[in-house]
């Protein structure tokens, strides 16, 4: 269920915590296995992580459903996480989110027909001086305009 | 400007080990490793400096460090709170990206003072660029023999690790952060016991914010008095402010405490063309909003902002102009707290939902006359009735927005639309610029 590469990566995190405290690595373990599974978790993966970290499955399930960054429904290959909070809103994030929805013909929370992109409205991503902004993968895109969004979308493959 | 945490900002490769060392970095730590500085001296210097916790609560750092039972023979921990996520706040991100070594040195010094040999920096899960930057800095510090065990032939050891979050504002609350570090849901703990007694893995722990740790090396190298003199009474030193919203050039600025708000506004290029100031949130979304005139008369320090009726908080200045609809803005903030409430305490879990739904109803044009009083009453019932400060933080904007701009809310309820869409149609005017 969990690939050897993923296990190696999880082990690096486990090594940061005292012996017997493997469960501290659960958040990263879930992030790692989610990445390997097209960006979403399922109950098999949750059981597998629980098994690997010797945790009760319910504790892993709790973590997996508490934090925002775990997905339990299908997402696009790329998830555009768009901040809609105050500093971004004051600089036009709502219009840009609408623009994105129209252009991709999806509503926030949905995936494009080709499965390439999904759009998610999120709370503050901590880059307020660069608002409006969004996150795709590991990267932040700041001071967005419709032109910039067009270019960013073009590059998503 | 930019004298402490941002002092290398204008240099090439500000984040590099070489830049940090060349600007006097790690000198304090090396002095400690040579046995030339004692924990008591460090605490005394921090007390003189007037440094207060930069994460929002403003608790004196020197005092906090003195609470740790340093002579107790158990494992102790130092934890850095880099879970920055308060709407309007983004300066810790820049410290991690451009001055990560100051955080490392600050944490190592804290470890020495409190006799803690292990530290964790909890970085929010979305901050991947800051995370990679910090990890690189860690590698360099280990390579230089400044982190690890029995350093440079001394008896001092300090190991430092990063931990990544996964999206939860509540983990910025220190005990929720500890829970999260232990691999659990981020739900705040009941206090007492405080983390200094029962913290991470049940062991004594001190948690400080990124900016606080980053300030420590410079304070110790230039002296507590030097730092205190940069600021004003009760608010020593400099502070990083994020200035966002309706300004020409939103940016982070590190300025002396006590800088007039008007000066900060000027630094950010002033208001957008043709607009006038309407309101300011001085310390991040959890602090009460102030009307323009009050804000223009305040200076950026703990006491002045408190007497203006708000809080310095995390130093996140959100500027609103005359085209800002206060009903819409408050609804957005209410949604944030509704989304981020951890669900542990009933008044917050249920109350934040009530606040959001009532405000959304007003925004949809279905508000009722009695809604405003009901909003205030729900806020009052949340305040002070929850384990952590998130409940208070959710109530503060509601109360202050309604108290300062009641007319606007009443207009919206009566007419089913914003006062700005009335005669002047400021909203259209602003978006067409």
Interface residues (C-beta under 8 A of the other chain):
Chain A: X16 X18 X21 X23 X24 X25 X26 X27 X28 X30 X31 X53 X55 X59 X62 X63 X66 X67 X68 X69 X70 X81 X84 X85 X86 X87 X89 X90 X91 X92 X95 X122 X123 X124 X125 X126 X127 X128 X129 X130 X131 X135 X138 X139 X140
Chain B: X75 X84 X85 X86 X87 X88 X89 X90 X92 X93 X120 X124 X125 X126 X127 X128 X129 X161 X162 X163 X164 X165 X166 X167 X168 X169 X180 X181 X182 X183 X184 X185 X186 X201 X242 X243 X244 X245 X246 X250 X251 X252 X281 X285 X316 X318 X320 X324 X328 X329 X332 X333 X336 X339 X340 X342 X431
